[in-house]
Amino acid sequence: MATASGSYFHLHLISDSTGETLITVARAVAAQYANISAVEHVYPLVRSQKQLDRVLAEIEEAPGIVLFTLLEKDLVERLEAKCKEMNLPSLSIIGPLMQLFEAYLGAATAGRVGAQHTLNAEYFKRIDALNYTMMHDDGQHVEGLEDADVVLVGVSRTSKTPTSIYLANRGIRTANVPLVLGIPIPSQLETLKKPLVVSLQATPERLIQVRQNRLLAIGSPDNEAYIDREAVTDEVTYARRLSIRHGWPLLDVTRRSIEETAAAVMKLYADRQRPRSLA
């Protein structure tokens, strides 16, 4: 269906909880349409008819695709009826999955709003991992590296910090340590037994591009050594040789997003844990 401008469409995301699940799914699909942008309208914590009134009013003002994760039957019926009346596509993101689970398990759902956000052991594990990761960012408190699940190493601008935070959000205690040409690595890094050490690598071209953007962002465009081609190449070579010498897995992040890098690290971590669990 063509839009008025041909370059964007309205996307209404309605949830009775935080909306994180809905946003993630919607953006994953919307990203496949490179030439058309989604104008997101996000409505979290919609749990009453009055709250739904405001949502319906906004949908009328900006018609578009309607996706939702509502569990309250009356709210769902009213929303779907309104979308049908306006001839707008609507879809429950979790409805079909719940039906599939119910058919296979032979049990009805509990219908608990926000059940995935229960303050259980997994939740507190993530909080603990985040606290650890923030305390051990960029080579801080190296004396506590042995308590990590994963330690990321790499030269500047190889996405160590954002990858660490992403992993921590998955409950993986992650530290990161910069590799700097001419500066010895911490002795603690060479004697680690428990953590998985992963070396994040990138091409000099990619590093120079990211570093240039970083310098512009902080208003310091004159740091030539930081983006000098020969110097950056030497850094990359040093980090690679050091990692090979210590037997650290090398992970090229040149064309990887943070999510893809984290997924690759989690696979390495899971593979490493598997023999231990079978032992």
N, C-alpha and C positions, 0 to 999 in steps of 0.2 A: 504494500500500500504506500503510495507516494505521499510525502509530506508537503506542506505548503511551501517550504523553502527548498526541499529536496536534499538538505544536508543534515537534518536533525529530526528526532522524534521524541515525544514525551513518554517517559517510562515511570509508572506509578508502582511503588513497592510498599506494600502494606503488611505490617507484622503486629502480632499481639505480644511480641517480646522485643529483643534488641534490634532485630532486623539484619543481623550479621550474616546469617545463612542465606537469606534472600538476596542481599546485596552481592555476596560472593558469586552465587549462581548467575544472577542477572548480568553482572559485569563480565563473567567468563563467556557468556553467549554474545553480549553486545560487542565484545572485543573482536569478534569474527567479521564485523562489518566496518572495515577500516574507513570507508568514505562517508559513513553516516554516524553522527554523534547522538548519544542518548542524553536527554535532559532528565536527570533523575529527580523524582519527587519521593522522598522517603518519609514514611509515617510509622514510627515505632510505637509500641505500647497502645495499640488500638484495641480496647477491651470493652467498650460500651457503645450503645447506639449514638449517643451524643458525639463521641469521638469519631465515629464513622460518618456522621453528618458533615463534619468539616472535610473529611477525605473526599466524600462524594462531591462536595461543592468545588473542590479544587480539580477533580477529574473533569467536571463539566466545563470548567474554565480552560483547561488544557487537555483535551482528549488525547488518548494514546493507549499503549499497551498497559494492562493491569496485571501485576503478579502479586500473590499474597501467600502468607503463611498464617492464616487464622484458623483456630480450632472451634470457636463458638459457632454452632450451627446457624443460629439466627443471623449473626453478622455475615456469615458466608452467603446465605441465601439472599440477603438483601443486597449485598455487593454484586453478586452474580446477576441478580434481576436487573439492577441498575445498568450494569455493563451491557446486558442484552438489549435493554431499552435504548441505549445510546449506540448500539451496534459496534461495541468495542471488544476486542479480544481480551479474555481474562483467563487466568490459570492459577490453580492452587499448586504451589511447588512441592509441598509435602503430602498433599492428599493422596495422589496415586501411590506414593511410597508406603504410606500408612496402610492403604488397602492391600498392597502386596504383602507387607509384613503380617497383617491380620489374617490373610488367606493362608499363608504358609505356617504361621504359628498357631492358628486356630484360637486366637485370643483377641479380645477387643482391646483397643488402646485405653490408656488411663485418662487421656485428654487433659494432661497437665500443661498449662501454659508456661513456657520458659523452662521446661524440665531439663534441657541440656545445660542450663546454667546453675544447677544445684551446687551448693558449697560442699563438695565431696573431697575425697583424698586427692583425686586428680587435679581439682581446682587448686588446692593448696600446694600441690607439687609444682604447678606452673608459677605460682607466686614466688615460691622458694627459688625456682630456676631464674626468674626475672631478677630477683634481688641479688643472686649470686652473679649473674651476668653483668649487671650494672656496676657491681663492685670490682669486677675483673675485666673491665673494658680497656683496650689499648695498652696492655702491659702492666696494668695496676695490680698490686698485691700478688706478685708472682709466687709468693710463699704459699698461696692457697691453690695453686694450679692442680695439685694432685686430687683435689676434691671435685674437679670438673668431670663431666661426661665427655665433652668435646673441647679441644683447644684449636682455634683457627689461627694460622700464621700466614703472613703475606706482607708484601710491600705496601706502601701507602696507596689508598684508593682501590683496593681489591674487594671492597664491600664487606670487610670483616665485621664491623659493628652492626650494620643492619641485618646481616645474616645471623649474627649471634643473638640478636633480639628476637628474630623470627623463630629460631630454634628454641629459645627460652620459652616462648609462647606455646611451644609444643611439649614443654616440660623437660627439656634437655639443658642441663646446667652447662653453659658455654662460656669460655673465656677466649680472649683473643690477644695475640702478641704481635707487634709489628716487627718486620725484618728490615733492618736498616744497614745498608752497605757501610762497612767500616766500624760498626758498633757490635761487639760480641753479644750473642743471644744470652738470655738469663740462664744460669747454670741449672735452675730448676726445670727448664724446658728439656734439657738433655737427659734427665733421669726419670721422667714420668713413666709410671707403670700402668695405672688404671685408665687415664683418659685416652681417647682417640685423637691424635694430632693430624689435622688436615691442612695442607698447604694450598692456599688460594692463589692461582696464577692468572695473569692476563697478558695480552700482547702489549709491547711498548706503545703502539699506535693508540690502543684503547686507553691505556693509562694516561698518556699525554692529553687525549681529548677530555677525559674526566677531570684531570688535574687543572687543565685550563679553565674549565667551567667552575671548578672550586675556587681558583684564584680570583676570578671575576666576581664570584658571589661574595667573597670576603673583602673585596676591594684591594687586592694585592696582586696586580697583574705583572709585576716586575721581577718575580722570583724565577729567573731564567734557569737556574740549576735544577729546579723542581720539574721542569718540563723539557729540559735539554734531551734530545733524542739519544745521544751517546750515553749520557748519564743514566737515563731511564733503562736503556738496554742493559747496561752493566748491572743495575739493580735486579732486573728480571733474571739475568744469568746467575747472579749471586744467590738469589732466593731458590732458584731451581736446583743448583748444585748442592746447596745446603740441605734442601729437603730430600734429595736423592741420597745424600750421605747418611741422613738419619732415618731413612726408610719411611718418611711421611708420605701418605698418598697425595698425589698432585691432582688438583681440580681446576680446570680452565674455566674461568668465569667471564671470559671475553664477551660471549654472546648469550650469557645466561641472566635471567632476571633473578632477583633476590629469592623468590619462591622456588625457582628451578635449582638454584645453588643449594638452598636449604634442603630440598628434596633429595638431591644427590648426596649431601652430607648425611642425612638421616638413613639413606640406604647403606652407606658405608658403615654407619654406626650399628645398624640392625645386623648387617652381615658379620660384624665383629662380635656382637653379643651372642649370636646364634651358637657358635661352638661352645661358648661358656655355659649356656643354658643346657646344652646336650651333654656336657661333661659330668 
